[in-house]
Amino acid sequence: MLTPHLNVRYSKERHAKATSMKKRSRTRKGSSLAESAVAAIVLIPIALAILDLIVLVSANTMNDTTAKNAARAAANQANETQAELAVQNSLSTFHKSSIITGIDVALQYTLEQVTCTSTMNVHLPVPFPGFSDFVFKAKDVEPVIAQK
C-alpha cells in the first residue's frame, strides 16, 4: 500500500502527463489546420484551371461539330441560296451563353464541294490574367451530293 505522500506525488505526475498530452493534441490540430490551408492554396487554383480546360475542350468539340453539321446541311442543297438557308437552320439550335459568346459560319459553295468555316468565341468561367477569351476556328469540306 502506498503512503499518502506518494499518492500526492503520483497524482501530480499523472496531471503533468495529461496536461502535456493536451498541449500536443492542440499543437497537432493547429498544424493540421495550417497544412489544410496550404493545401487549399495549391489545390484550388489547380481545380479552377482544370475547369477552364474542360470548358476549352468542350467548346472546341462543339465548334468542330458545328462546322461539320453546317457543311453536311449545305452539301445536301442544289444551289448556294438553299445552302445558306440550310447553314442558318443548322445554327438555329445554338444559343449564346456567358461562356460561348458567339458563333459564325462562313460558307464557300462550288458545284463540286462545300467548305464551312466556323468561328466560336469563348469566355472562360474563371479567367486567368491574359487568358479570358479564346477564338476557335474549325473548317470542314464536304462534296455536294444534291441532285439538280
Number of C-alpha atoms within 10 A of each C-alpha: 5 7 7 9 8 11 12 11 11 13 11 12 12 11 12 12 12 12 12 11 12 12 12 12 12 12 12 12 12 12 12 12 12 12 12 12 12 11 11 12 11 11 12 11 13 12 11 15 17 12 14 19 13 12 18 18 11 12 20 19 13 15 24 20 16 27 28 21 18 29 32 24 22 33 29 18 21 15 17 17 11 15 23 20 14 21 23 16 13 18 17 9 7 12 10 10 10 10 15 20 13 16 19 16 22 16 20 15 23 13 13 10 15 25 24 25 21 23 21 21 19 22 20 20 16 13 13 13 6 6 10 13 15 13 14 17 16 19 19 18 18 19 17 22 16 12 8 6
